[in-house]
């Protein structure tokens, strides 16, 4: 903006513009004053110099550039503005020389500053020449136990897991793992075998979870009537584990006489998923109950409809052995009952009939259509629901209503007329559009005042 103002003044002048140069105003701070100020206060930064000169740091910076544009007339070293240093560079160098084996963390505690502050100051001091020699690492906690002690603990307790070793040494399992890895990197032989056990020793863990193939074979031979779940309980493992182990034993070529059994079923059944009933039972169930639907048959068989359908498909996969016709669930009221209700109440519509019978309008409507399709005579004529008798809101009716009830609010008038307050308001405006025919005073504010009193 300063440059624009200068050139604007030139264009406004009456003299020729070609020989004119921008008129530079005299600075409030002269070059001599600023040079003298810097020479007398070499340790001050620009912000502090600006305060002394009665201006800001940016003005001092601009003036320094202007003064030194033709040649360096003043020597000024840029300084970081901020809080004053709690300790000097010389003090830090002296402290480091007095304590040559100290780390940065130890120096920071001696100086009374944070680790990051001391590290940054050392980096600044050593930028041109290495004056401070110290360890760059932070000091960690001293190890609670030596590597030799850990190795002796492992040798004395070869069956213990890392968790147990950690509890004995008063550290976490991750600390033990870290120390073991570090020793291995150094080439030390720890002779530690990793164990997959959460609680107890490795031997206890083996006894709890591991079972040999021979023990599984012996269990099956001694208990041929037991199913997979019962065998798993006896072996102390899960049914999925024993199932997987049986497959592994069979694949390895070992002889094992085990057939899949259902819980509570003494007869063994081959292959596939175990079922609760035989094919013969299923065929007999459908033959003896031809009128029942799948839901009712499933209840008798103590199974689900989905399982029943799946078993029908399995039985009929080679040839049709079960003749089943799909049936919908039997209605909860008969057609004759519905016809009698309609004949006894000829004036009722679908909604009123549904309330009387206790079912939805959709159910009643579907049953009537179904009966008509089957050729049954149903004396029912569709009726529209009778609308509520509403008073026609004429202009005369509304004018009389307001005149007869001058103290009522809009909501109360709307309640009497069986309409909404907005309808009453619109009708009043419409009546009074060509001239005031009804005098209605809005009572919202008045009502609030009465309530407050």
Secondary structure as UniProt FT lines:
FT   HELIX           2..12
FT   TURN            18..19
FT   HELIX           31..40
FT   TURN            42..43
FT   HELIX           46..53
FT   HELIX           57..67
FT   HELIX           89..98
FT   TURN            99..101
FT   HELIX           104..111
FT   HELIX           115..125
FT   TURN            126..128
FT   HELIX           147..156
FT   TURN            158..159
FT   HELIX           162..169
FT   HELIX           173..185
FT   TURN            186..187
FT   HELIX           202..209
FT   HELIX           213..222
FT   TURN            224..225
FT   HELIX           228..235
FT   HELIX           239..251
FT   TURN            252..253
FT   TURN            263..264
FT   HELIX           279..288
FT   TURN            290..291
FT   HELIX           294..301
FT   HELIX           305..315
FT   TURN            316..318
FT   HELIX           335..344
FT   TURN            345..347
FT   HELIX           350..357
FT   HELIX           361..373
FT   TURN            374..375
FT   HELIX           395..404
FT   TURN            405..407
FT   HELIX           410..417
FT   HELIX           421..431
FT   HELIX           444..452
//
